Amino acid sequence: MELTPLWILIAILLTVGFIQLLNWLKRNDRKPAWWVWFVGAVGLLLVLMAVQHYLGTLEEMYFTAAWMGALILGIPGVLLLVVSGWRMAAGKSS
């Protein structure tokens, strides 16, 4: 995988988003359980894998495989991110 401007932008956005998440958790005095972090990390990895698969397969001109792989990896990833975010927002304050 090359370090293209897209991946640099994704890395910057992820860093800024993670810092904002930590600041929000600290401001609202929330301490999510370990499994919430794990579910979020797996969801994020699945979404990043979907992006990589889509771009790589599209470069090889396999359009149907690009969409199918992105959907197969992306939908569960987004669902796991939603569950993780919901648990962080709805969790108890410590």
N, CA and C atoms as an extended XYZ file, in Angstrom:
282
Properties=species:S:1:pos:R:3:atomname:S:1:resname:S:1:resid:I:1 pbc="F F F"
N         0.846       -1.181        0.000 N   MET     1
C         0.000        0.000        0.000 CA  MET     1
C         0.883        1.233        0.000 C   MET     1
N         0.624        2.110       -0.917 N   GLU     2
C         1.374        3.349       -1.004 CA  GLU     2
C         0.798        4.376       -0.050 C   GLU     2
N         1.646        5.306        0.325 N   LEU     3
C         1.201        6.406        1.181 CA  LEU     3
C         0.711        7.524        0.270 C   LEU     3
N        -0.542        7.438       -0.114 N   THR     4
C        -1.124        8.418       -1.024 CA  THR     4
C        -1.774        9.536       -0.214 C   THR     4
N        -2.084       10.652       -0.875 N   PRO     5
C        -2.742       11.751       -0.153 CA  PRO     5
C        -4.055       11.323        0.522 C   PRO     5
N        -4.780       10.367       -0.073 N   LEU     6
C        -6.021        9.902        0.549 CA  LEU     6
C        -5.749        9.275        1.912 C   LEU     6
N        -4.731        8.419        2.002 N   TRP     7
C        -4.434        7.761        3.271 CA  TRP     7
C        -3.859        8.731        4.286 C   TRP     7
N        -3.125        9.742        3.815 N   ILE     8
C        -2.638       10.780        4.730 CA  ILE     8
C        -3.826       11.545        5.296 C   ILE     8
N        -4.784       11.883        4.455 N   LEU     9
C        -5.988       12.581        4.913 CA  LEU     9
C        -6.787       11.713        5.891 C   LEU     9
N        -6.915       10.424        5.592 N   ILE    10
C        -7.624        9.517        6.500 CA  ILE    10
C        -6.920        9.450        7.848 C   ILE    10
N        -5.592        9.377        7.845 N   ALA    11
C        -4.836        9.331        9.101 CA  ALA    11
C        -5.024       10.610        9.904 C   ALA    11
N        -5.012       11.755        9.236 N   ILE    12
C        -5.227       13.033        9.940 CA  ILE    12
C        -6.626       13.088       10.530 C   ILE    12
N        -7.632       12.698        9.746 N   LEU    13
C        -9.016       12.723       10.238 CA  LEU    13
C        -9.218       11.763       11.409 C   LEU    13
N        -8.613       10.575       11.331 N   LEU    14
C        -8.729        9.622       12.432 CA  LEU    14
C        -8.064       10.155       13.696 C   LEU    14
N        -6.913       10.794       13.553 N   THR    15
C        -6.218       11.353       14.715 CA  THR    15
C        -7.036       12.460       15.356 C   THR    15
N        -7.526       13.381       14.549 N   VAL    16
C        -8.341       14.481       15.082 CA  VAL    16
C        -9.624       13.937       15.701 C   VAL    16
N       -10.265       12.974       15.042 N   GLY    17
C       -11.489       12.383       15.581 CA  GLY    17
C       -11.258       11.662       16.897 C   GLY    17
N       -10.147       10.938       17.012 N   PHE    18
C        -9.843       10.224       18.257 CA  PHE    18
C        -9.568       11.206       19.392 C   PHE    18
N        -8.863       12.290       19.107 N   ILE    19
C        -8.605       13.309       20.128 CA  ILE    19
C        -9.911       13.953       20.572 C   ILE    19
N       -10.798       14.237       19.617 N   GLN    20
C       -12.101       14.816       19.968 CA  GLN    20
C       -12.938       13.843       20.803 C   GLN    20
N       -12.879       12.566       20.463 N   LEU    21
C       -13.607       11.552       21.234 CA  LEU    21
C       -13.094       11.502       22.669 C   LEU    21
N       -11.787       11.488       22.836 N   LEU    22
C       -11.223       11.451       24.188 CA  LEU    22
C       -11.580       12.708       24.981 C   LEU    22
N       -11.556       13.859       24.326 N   ASN    23
C       -11.955       15.098       25.007 CA  ASN    23
C       -13.427       15.062       25.412 C   ASN    23
N       -14.287       14.539       24.543 N   TRP    24
C       -15.716       14.446       24.860 CA  TRP    24
C       -15.947       13.495       26.034 C   TRP    24
N       -15.242       12.364       26.022 N   LEU    25
C       -15.379       11.410       27.123 CA  LEU    25
C       -14.927       12.022       28.442 C   LEU    25
N       -13.845       12.776       28.412 N   LYS    26
C       -13.351       13.416       29.628 CA  LYS    26
C       -14.313       14.500       30.113 C   LYS    26
N       -14.832       15.313       29.181 N   ARG    27
C       -15.761       16.384       29.542 CA  ARG    27
C       -17.033       15.836       30.171 C   ARG    27
N       -17.533       14.726       29.656 N   ASN    28
C       -18.783       14.146       30.149 CA  ASN    28
C       -18.563       13.081       31.211 C   ASN    28
N       -17.339       12.933       31.651 N   ASP    29
C       -16.993       11.997       32.721 CA  ASP    29
C       -17.484       10.577       32.412 C   ASP    29
N       -17.178       10.114       31.231 N   ARG    30
C       -17.566        8.765       30.807 CA  ARG    30
C       -16.329        7.881       30.752 C   ARG    30
N       -16.507        6.632       31.132 N   LYS    31
C       -15.431        5.649       31.051 CA  LYS    31
C       -16.009        4.367       30.462 C   LYS    31
N       -15.916        4.238       29.129 N   PRO    32
C       -16.479        3.050       28.478 CA  PRO    32
C       -15.735        1.782       28.885 C   PRO    32
N       -16.437        0.686       28.858 N   ALA    33
C       -15.838       -0.615       29.172 CA  ALA    33
C       -14.845       -0.993       28.079 C   ALA    33
N       -13.998       -1.955       28.396 N   TRP    34
C       -12.963       -2.379       27.449 CA  TRP    34
C       -13.568       -2.929       26.169 C   TRP    34
N       -14.707       -3.608       26.267 N   TRP    35
C       -15.278       -4.228       25.086 CA  TRP    35
C       -15.852       -3.191       24.127 C   TRP    35
N       -16.241       -2.027       24.630 N   VAL    36
C       -16.737       -0.965       23.753 CA  VAL    36
C       -15.596       -0.462       22.872 C   VAL    36
N       -14.407       -0.304       23.471 N   TRP    37
C       -13.231        0.096       22.693 CA  TRP    37
C       -12.879       -0.978       21.658 C   TRP    37
N       -12.977       -2.237       22.063 N   PHE    38
C       -12.653       -3.346       21.162 CA  PHE    38
C       -13.608       -3.389       19.976 C   PHE    38
N       -14.900       -3.255       20.245 N   VAL    39
C       -15.900       -3.265       19.169 CA  VAL    39
C       -15.663       -2.089       18.223 C   VAL    39
N       -15.348       -0.926       18.776 N   GLY    40
C       -15.060        0.238       17.939 CA  GLY    40
C       -13.823        0.037       17.083 C   GLY    40
N       -12.782       -0.570       17.653 N   ALA    41
C       -11.546       -0.811       16.905 CA  ALA    41
C       -11.783       -1.806       15.768 C   ALA    41
N       -12.539       -2.858       16.032 N   VAL    42
C       -12.843       -3.844       14.984 CA  VAL    42
C       -13.684       -3.190       13.888 C   VAL    42
N       -14.661       -2.379       14.272 N   GLY    43
C       -15.478       -1.677       13.285 CA  GLY    43
C       -14.653       -0.739       12.424 C   GLY    43
N       -13.737       -0.012       13.059 N   LEU    44
C       -12.878        0.905       12.307 CA  LEU    44
C       -11.966        0.142       11.348 C   LEU    44
N       -11.415       -0.972       11.807 N   LEU    45
C       -10.576       -1.787       10.931 CA  LEU    45
C       -11.368       -2.313        9.735 C   LEU    45
N       -12.592       -2.745        9.966 N   LEU    46
C       -13.419       -3.234        8.857 CA  LEU    46
C       -13.717       -2.132        7.844 C   LEU    46
N       -13.994       -0.934        8.331 N   VAL    47
C       -14.269        0.175        7.411 CA  VAL    47
C       -13.013        0.525        6.612 C   VAL    47
N       -11.860        0.549        7.274 N   LEU    48
C       -10.615        0.834        6.557 CA  LEU    48
C       -10.289       -0.270        5.550 C   LEU    48
N       -10.567       -1.508        5.915 N   MET    49
C       -10.366       -2.611        4.970 CA  MET    49
C       -11.299       -2.475        3.769 C   MET    49
N       -12.533       -2.025        4.010 N   ALA    50
C       -13.483       -1.835        2.914 CA  ALA    50
C       -12.987       -0.762        1.947 C   ALA    50
N       -12.458        0.330        2.499 N   VAL    51
C       -11.933        1.401        1.645 CA  VAL    51
C       -10.751        0.883        0.828 C   VAL    51
N        -9.822        0.181        1.498 N   GLN    52
C        -8.650       -0.347        0.794 CA  GLN    52
C        -9.060       -1.353       -0.285 C   GLN    52
N        -9.987       -2.226        0.036 N   HIS    53
C       -10.433       -3.226       -0.938 CA  HIS    53
C       -11.114       -2.549       -2.127 C   HIS    53
N       -11.953       -1.587       -1.843 N   TYR    54
C       -12.654       -0.882       -2.913 CA  TYR    54
C       -11.669       -0.190       -3.848 C   TYR    54
N       -10.730        0.563       -3.287 N   LEU    55
C        -9.781        1.296       -4.123 CA  LEU    55
C        -8.854        0.361       -4.890 C   LEU    55
N        -8.369       -0.680       -4.228 N   GLY    56
C        -7.471       -1.615       -4.893 CA  GLY    56
C        -8.145       -2.397       -5.999 C   GLY    56
N        -9.355       -2.847       -5.749 N   THR    57
C       -10.075       -3.629       -6.750 CA  THR    57
C       -10.545       -2.748       -7.894 C   THR    57
N       -10.897       -1.514       -7.593 N   LEU    58
C       -11.292       -0.587       -8.644 CA  LEU    58
C       -10.115       -0.287       -9.566 C   LEU    58
N        -8.918       -0.207       -8.987 N   GLU    59
C        -7.720        0.026       -9.793 CA  GLU    59
C        -7.459       -1.141      -10.753 C   GLU    59
N        -7.865       -2.336      -10.343 N   GLU    60
C        -7.707       -3.510      -11.195 CA  GLU    60
C        -8.869       -3.681      -12.176 C   GLU    60
N        -9.817       -2.742      -12.147 N   MET    61
C       -10.956       -2.713      -13.071 CA  MET    61
C       -11.973       -3.828      -12.825 C   MET    61
N       -12.076       -4.283      -11.599 N   TYR    62
C       -13.115       -5.260      -11.234 CA  TYR    62
C       -14.208       -4.514      -10.472 C   TYR    62
N       -15.111       -3.900      -11.193 N   PHE    63
C       -16.080       -2.993      -10.591 CA  PHE    63
C       -17.061       -3.700       -9.665 C   PHE    63
N       -17.577       -4.847      -10.089 N   THR    64
C       -18.533       -5.576       -9.254 CA  THR    64
C       -17.867       -6.083       -7.980 C   THR    64
N       -16.660       -6.598       -8.108 N   ALA    65
C       -15.937       -7.082       -6.932 CA  ALA    65
C       -15.627       -5.933       -5.981 C   ALA    65
N       -15.348       -4.759       -6.532 N   ALA    66
C       -15.066       -3.594       -5.686 CA  ALA    66
C       -16.279       -3.253       -4.825 C   ALA    66
N       -17.449       -3.179       -5.461 N   TRP    67
C       -18.654       -2.834       -4.709 CA  TRP    67
C       -19.052       -3.924       -3.711 C   TRP    67
N       -18.974       -5.160       -4.148 N   MET    68
C       -19.380       -6.257       -3.265 CA  MET    68
C       -18.465       -6.353       -2.044 C   MET    68
N       -17.170       -6.246       -2.269 N   GLY    69
C       -16.236       -6.301       -1.146 CA  GLY    69
C       -16.418       -5.131       -0.200 C   GLY    69
N       -16.645       -3.950       -0.770 N   ALA    70
C       -16.865       -2.775        0.075 CA  ALA    70
C       -18.135       -2.942        0.922 C   ALA    70
N       -19.170       -3.503        0.326 N   LEU    71
C       -20.403       -3.715        1.086 CA  LEU    71
C       -20.241       -4.804        2.144 C   LEU    71
N       -19.577       -5.897        1.767 N   ILE    72
C       -19.416       -7.018        2.704 CA  ILE    72
C       -18.562       -6.619        3.902 C   ILE    72
N       -17.549       -5.803        3.680 N   LEU    73
C       -16.697       -5.357        4.785 CA  LEU    73
C       -17.229       -4.086        5.441 C   LEU    73
N       -17.828       -3.211        4.654 N   GLY    74
C       -18.221       -1.899        5.164 CA  GLY    74
C       -19.464       -1.897        6.033 C   GLY    74
N       -20.468       -2.663        5.649 N   ILE    75
C       -21.717       -2.651        6.426 CA  ILE    75
C       -21.511       -3.178        7.844 C   ILE    75
N       -20.855       -4.323        8.043 N   PRO    76
C       -20.606       -4.746        9.432 CA  PRO    76
C       -19.721       -3.760       10.193 C   PRO    76
N       -18.766       -3.148        9.497 N   GLY    77
C       -17.906       -2.167       10.150 CA  GLY    77
C       -18.677       -0.961       10.644 C   GLY    77
N       -19.546       -0.447        9.805 N   VAL    78
C       -20.367        0.704       10.200 CA  VAL    78
C       -21.305        0.320       11.343 C   VAL    78
N       -21.888       -0.863       11.285 N   LEU    79
C       -22.771       -1.310       12.366 CA  LEU    79
C       -22.020       -1.419       13.696 C   LEU    79
N       -20.805       -1.958       13.664 N   LEU    80
C       -20.020       -2.051       14.893 CA  LEU    80
C       -19.641       -0.674       15.414 C   LEU    80
N       -19.326        0.261       14.521 N   LEU    81
C       -19.025        1.624       14.957 CA  LEU    81
C       -20.253        2.292       15.580 C   LEU    81
N       -21.419        2.035       15.017 N   VAL    82
C       -22.657        2.603       15.572 CA  VAL    82
C       -22.925        2.040       16.965 C   VAL    82
N       -22.756        0.727       17.131 N   VAL    83
C       -22.967        0.105       18.439 CA  VAL    83
C       -21.979        0.672       19.463 C   VAL    83
N       -20.731        0.801       19.064 N   SER    84
C       -19.714        1.337       19.967 CA  SER    84
C       -20.029        2.784       20.350 C   SER    84
N       -20.382        3.608       19.364 N   GLY    85
C       -20.734        4.993       19.664 CA  GLY    85
C       -21.964        5.107       20.528 C   GLY    85
N       -22.936        4.250       20.275 N   TRP    86
C       -24.161        4.270       21.081 CA  TRP    86
C       -23.855        3.916       22.539 C   TRP    86
N       -23.005        2.903       22.738 N   ARG    87
C       -22.663        2.491       24.101 CA  ARG    87
C       -21.847        3.564       24.820 C   ARG    87
N       -21.001        4.288       24.074 N   MET    88
C       -20.242        5.368       24.709 CA  MET    88
C       -21.165        6.531       25.091 C   MET    88
N       -22.127        6.825       24.235 N   ALA    89
C       -23.034        7.940       24.516 CA  ALA    89
C       -24.066        7.586       25.581 C   ALA    89
N       -24.524        6.330       25.613 N   ALA    90
C       -25.589        5.942       26.538 CA  ALA    90
C       -25.055        5.352       27.827 C   ALA    90
N       -23.747        5.179       27.915 N   GLY    91
C       -23.171        4.553       29.109 CA  GLY    91
C       -23.284        5.448       30.335 C   GLY    91
N       -23.072        4.820       31.485 N   LYS    92
C       -23.150        5.550       32.746 CA  LYS    92
C       -21.918        6.424       32.941 C   LYS    92
N       -22.125        7.518       33.614 N   SER    93
C       -20.979        8.321       34.049 CA  SER    93
C       -20.363        7.628       35.253 C   SER    93
N       -19.056        7.776       35.376 N   SER    94
C       -18.403        7.071       36.491 CA  SER    94
C       -18.464        7.852       37.780 C   SER    94
